Amino acid sequence: MLTREFDAFTESKLDLYPEGFRAETDEVNGSVYPNINDGV
């Protein structure tokens, strides 16, 4: 969600969710979120 929401307010071009890594990121998050994030 926050990948592009604040582009109008900054000159930064940092992309924390690059198109080429989205599938891998989503796969890792699918394991991390329920097992680590929700476990805290």
ZATI-163330 format. One record per atom (N, C-alpha, C, O, CB): residue in three letters; residue number from 0; y, x, z negated. Coordinates in nm, 2 decimals, always signed. Glycine has a CB too. Layout:
<nodes>
<"ala", NUM, <Y, X, Z>>,
...
</nodes>
This chain:
<nodes>
<"met", 0, <-0.12, +0.08, +0.00>>,
<"met", 0, <+0.00, +0.00, +0.00>>,
<"met", 0, <+0.13, +0.09, +0.00>>,
<"met", 0, <+0.22, +0.06, +0.07>>,
<"met", 0, <+0.00, -0.09, -0.12>>,
<"leu", 1, <+0.13, +0.19, -0.08>>,
<"leu", 1, <+0.25, +0.27, -0.09>>,
<"leu", 1, <+0.27, +0.37, +0.02>>,
<"leu", 1, <+0.36, +0.45, +0.02>>,
<"leu", 1, <+0.25, +0.33, -0.23>>,
<"thr", 2, <+0.17, +0.38, +0.11>>,
<"thr", 2, <+0.18, +0.48, +0.21>>,
<"thr", 2, <+0.31, +0.48, +0.29>>,
<"thr", 2, <+0.37, +0.59, +0.32>>,
<"thr", 2, <+0.06, +0.47, +0.31>>,
<"arg", 3, <+0.36, +0.36, +0.32>>,
<"arg", 3, <+0.48, +0.35, +0.40>>,
<"arg", 3, <+0.59, +0.26, +0.34>>,
<"arg", 3, <+0.69, +0.24, +0.41>>,
<"arg", 3, <+0.44, +0.30, +0.54>>,
<"glu", 4, <+0.56, +0.21, +0.23>>,
<"glu", 4, <+0.66, +0.11, +0.17>>,
<"glu", 4, <+0.80, +0.16, +0.14>>,
<"glu", 4, <+0.89, +0.09, +0.14>>,
<"glu", 4, <+0.60, +0.06, +0.04>>,
<"phe", 5, <+0.81, +0.29, +0.11>>,
<"phe", 5, <+0.94, +0.35, +0.07>>,
<"phe", 5, <+1.00, +0.44, +0.18>>,
<"phe", 5, <+1.09, +0.51, +0.15>>,
<"phe", 5, <+0.92, +0.43, -0.05>>,
<"asp", 6, <+0.95, +0.44, +0.30>>,
<"asp", 6, <+1.00, +0.52, +0.41>>,
<"asp", 6, <+1.15, +0.50, +0.43>>,
<"asp", 6, <+1.22, +0.60, +0.46>>,
<"asp", 6, <+0.92, +0.49, +0.54>>,
<"ala", 7, <+1.20, +0.38, +0.41>>,
<"ala", 7, <+1.34, +0.35, +0.44>>,
<"ala", 7, <+1.43, +0.42, +0.33>>,
<"ala", 7, <+1.55, +0.43, +0.36>>,
<"ala", 7, <+1.37, +0.20, +0.44>>,
<"phe", 8, <+1.37, +0.47, +0.22>>,
<"phe", 8, <+1.45, +0.52, +0.12>>,
<"phe", 8, <+1.44, +0.68, +0.10>>,
<"phe", 8, <+1.50, +0.74, +0.01>>,
<"phe", 8, <+1.41, +0.46, -0.01>>,
<"thr", 9, <+1.36, +0.74, +0.19>>,
<"thr", 9, <+1.34, +0.88, +0.18>>,
<"thr", 9, <+1.33, +0.94, +0.32>>,
<"thr", 9, <+1.30, +0.88, +0.42>>,
<"thr", 9, <+1.22, +0.91, +0.10>>,
<"glu", 10, <+1.35, +1.07, +0.33>>,
<"glu", 10, <+1.33, +1.15, +0.45>>,
<"glu", 10, <+1.19, +1.21, +0.45>>,
<"glu", 10, <+1.15, +1.28, +0.55>>,
<"glu", 10, <+1.43, +1.25, +0.47>>,
<"ser", 11, <+1.11, +1.20, +0.35>>,
<"ser", 11, <+0.98, +1.26, +0.34>>,
<"ser", 11, <+0.89, +1.20, +0.44>>,
<"ser", 11, <+0.88, +1.08, +0.46>>,
<"ser", 11, <+0.93, +1.25, +0.20>>,
<"lys", 12, <+0.81, +1.28, +0.50>>,
<"lys", 12, <+0.70, +1.24, +0.59>>,
<"lys", 12, <+0.56, +1.26, +0.54>>,
<"lys", 12, <+0.47, +1.26, +0.61>>,
<"lys", 12, <+0.72, +1.31, +0.73>>,
<"leu", 13, <+0.55, +1.27, +0.41>>,
<"leu", 13, <+0.42, +1.29, +0.34>>,
<"leu", 13, <+0.34, +1.17, +0.36>>,
<"leu", 13, <+0.38, +1.06, +0.33>>,
<"leu", 13, <+0.44, +1.32, +0.19>>,
<"asp", 14, <+0.22, +1.19, +0.41>>,
<"asp", 14, <+0.12, +1.09, +0.43>>,
<"asp", 14, <+0.00, +1.11, +0.34>>,
<"asp", 14, <-0.08, +1.19, +0.37>>,
<"asp", 14, <+0.08, +1.08, +0.58>>,
<"leu", 15, <-0.01, +1.03, +0.23>>,
<"leu", 15, <-0.12, +1.04, +0.14>>,
<"leu", 15, <-0.24, +0.96, +0.18>>,
<"leu", 15, <-0.35, +0.97, +0.11>>,
<"leu", 15, <-0.07, +1.00, +0.00>>,
<"tyr", 16, <-0.24, +0.90, +0.29>>,
<"tyr", 16, <-0.35, +0.82, +0.34>>,
<"tyr", 16, <-0.36, +0.83, +0.49>>,
<"tyr", 16, <-0.34, +0.74, +0.57>>,
<"tyr", 16, <-0.34, +0.66, +0.30>>,
<"pro", 17, <-0.38, +0.96, +0.54>>,
<"pro", 17, <-0.38, +0.98, +0.68>>,
<"pro", 17, <-0.49, +0.91, +0.76>>,
<"pro", 17, <-0.60, +0.90, +0.71>>,
<"pro", 17, <-0.39, +1.13, +0.71>>,
<"glu", 18, <-0.46, +0.87, +0.87>>,
<"glu", 18, <-0.55, +0.79, +0.96>>,
<"glu", 18, <-0.68, +0.86, +0.98>>,
<"glu", 18, <-0.79, +0.79, +0.97>>,
<"glu", 18, <-0.48, +0.77, +1.10>>,
<"gly", 19, <-0.68, +0.99, +1.00>>,
<"gly", 19, <-0.81, +1.06, +1.02>>,
<"gly", 19, <-0.90, +1.07, +0.90>>,
<"gly", 19, <-1.02, +1.11, +0.92>>,
<"gly", 19, <-0.78, +1.20, +1.07>>,
<"phe", 20, <-0.85, +1.04, +0.78>>,
<"phe", 20, <-0.93, +1.05, +0.66>>,
<"phe", 20, <-0.95, +0.92, +0.59>>,
<"phe", 20, <-1.01, +0.92, +0.48>>,
<"phe", 20, <-0.87, +1.15, +0.56>>,
<"arg", 21, <-0.91, +0.81, +0.65>>,
<"arg", 21, <-0.91, +0.68, +0.58>>,
<"arg", 21, <-1.06, +0.64, +0.55>>,
<"arg", 21, <-1.08, +0.59, +0.44>>,
<"arg", 21, <-0.84, +0.58, +0.66>>,
<"ala", 22, <-1.15, +0.65, +0.65>>,
<"ala", 22, <-1.28, +0.61, +0.62>>,
<"ala", 22, <-1.35, +0.69, +0.51>>,
<"ala", 22, <-1.41, +0.63, +0.42>>,
<"ala", 22, <-1.37, +0.63, +0.75>>,
<"glu", 23, <-1.33, +0.82, +0.51>>,
<"glu", 23, <-1.38, +0.91, +0.40>>,
<"glu", 23, <-1.31, +0.87, +0.26>>,
<"glu", 23, <-1.38, +0.87, +0.16>>,
<"glu", 23, <-1.36, +1.06, +0.43>>,
<"thr", 24, <-1.18, +0.85, +0.27>>,
<"thr", 24, <-1.11, +0.82, +0.15>>,
<"thr", 24, <-1.16, +0.69, +0.09>>,
<"thr", 24, <-1.18, +0.68, -0.03>>,
<"thr", 24, <-0.96, +0.81, +0.17>>,
<"asp", 25, <-1.18, +0.59, +0.17>>,
<"asp", 25, <-1.23, +0.46, +0.13>>,
<"asp", 25, <-1.37, +0.47, +0.07>>,
<"asp", 25, <-1.40, +0.40, -0.03>>,
<"asp", 25, <-1.22, +0.36, +0.25>>,
<"glu", 26, <-1.45, +0.55, +0.13>>,
<"glu", 26, <-1.59, +0.57, +0.08>>,
<"glu", 26, <-1.59, +0.63, -0.06>>,
<"glu", 26, <-1.66, +0.59, -0.15>>,
<"glu", 26, <-1.67, +0.66, +0.18>>,
<"val", 27, <-1.51, +0.74, -0.07>>,
<"val", 27, <-1.50, +0.80, -0.21>>,
<"val", 27, <-1.44, +0.71, -0.31>>,
<"val", 27, <-1.49, +0.70, -0.42>>,
<"val", 27, <-1.41, +0.93, -0.20>>,
<"asn", 28, <-1.33, +0.64, -0.27>>,
<"asn", 28, <-1.27, +0.54, -0.36>>,
<"asn", 28, <-1.37, +0.43, -0.40>>,
<"asn", 28, <-1.36, +0.38, -0.51>>,
<"asn", 28, <-1.15, +0.48, -0.30>>,
<"gly", 29, <-1.46, +0.39, -0.31>>,
<"gly", 29, <-1.56, +0.29, -0.34>>,
<"gly", 29, <-1.65, +0.33, -0.46>>,
<"gly", 29, <-1.70, +0.24, -0.53>>,
<"gly", 29, <-1.64, +0.26, -0.22>>,
<"ser", 30, <-1.67, +0.46, -0.48>>,
<"ser", 30, <-1.75, +0.51, -0.59>>,
<"ser", 30, <-1.67, +0.54, -0.71>>,
<"ser", 30, <-1.70, +0.51, -0.82>>,
<"ser", 30, <-1.83, +0.63, -0.54>>,
<"val", 31, <-1.55, +0.61, -0.69>>,
<"val", 31, <-1.47, +0.65, -0.80>>,
<"val", 31, <-1.41, +0.53, -0.87>>,
<"val", 31, <-1.41, +0.53, -1.00>>,
<"val", 31, <-1.35, +0.74, -0.74>>,
<"tyr", 32, <-1.36, +0.44, -0.80>>,
<"tyr", 32, <-1.28, +0.33, -0.87>>,
<"tyr", 32, <-1.37, +0.26, -0.97>>,
<"tyr", 32, <-1.33, +0.25, -1.09>>,
<"tyr", 32, <-1.23, +0.23, -0.77>>,
<"pro", 33, <-1.49, +0.20, -0.93>>,
<"pro", 33, <-1.57, +0.13, -1.03>>,
<"pro", 33, <-1.64, +0.21, -1.14>>,
<"pro", 33, <-1.66, +0.17, -1.25>>,
<"pro", 33, <-1.67, +0.05, -0.96>>,
<"asn", 34, <-1.67, +0.34, -1.10>>,
<"asn", 34, <-1.74, +0.42, -1.19>>,
<"asn", 34, <-1.66, +0.51, -1.29>>,
<"asn", 34, <-1.70, +0.54, -1.40>>,
<"asn", 34, <-1.83, +0.51, -1.12>>,
<"ile", 35, <-1.54, +0.54, -1.24>>,
<"ile", 35, <-1.45, +0.63, -1.32>>,
<"ile", 35, <-1.33, +0.55, -1.37>>,
<"ile", 35, <-1.30, +0.55, -1.49>>,
<"ile", 35, <-1.41, +0.75, -1.25>>,
<"asn", 36, <-1.26, +0.50, -1.28>>,
<"asn", 36, <-1.13, +0.43, -1.31>>,
<"asn", 36, <-1.15, +0.31, -1.40>>,
<"asn", 36, <-1.09, +0.30, -1.51>>,
<"asn", 36, <-1.06, +0.38, -1.18>>,
<"asp", 37, <-1.25, +0.23, -1.37>>,
<"asp", 37, <-1.27, +0.11, -1.46>>,
<"asp", 37, <-1.35, +0.15, -1.58>>,
<"asp", 37, <-1.35, +0.07, -1.68>>,
<"asp", 37, <-1.35, +0.01, -1.38>>,
<"gly", 38, <-1.40, +0.27, -1.59>>,
<"gly", 38, <-1.48, +0.31, -1.71>>,
<"gly", 38, <-1.39, +0.37, -1.81>>,
<"gly", 38, <-1.43, +0.39, -1.93>>,
<"gly", 38, <-1.58, +0.41, -1.67>>,
<"val", 39, <-1.26, +0.39, -1.78>>,
<"val", 39, <-1.17, +0.45, -1.88>>,
<"val", 39, <-1.11, +0.35, -1.96>>,
<"val", 39, <-1.03, +0.38, -2.05>>,
<"val", 39, <-1.06, +0.53, -1.80>>,
</nodes>
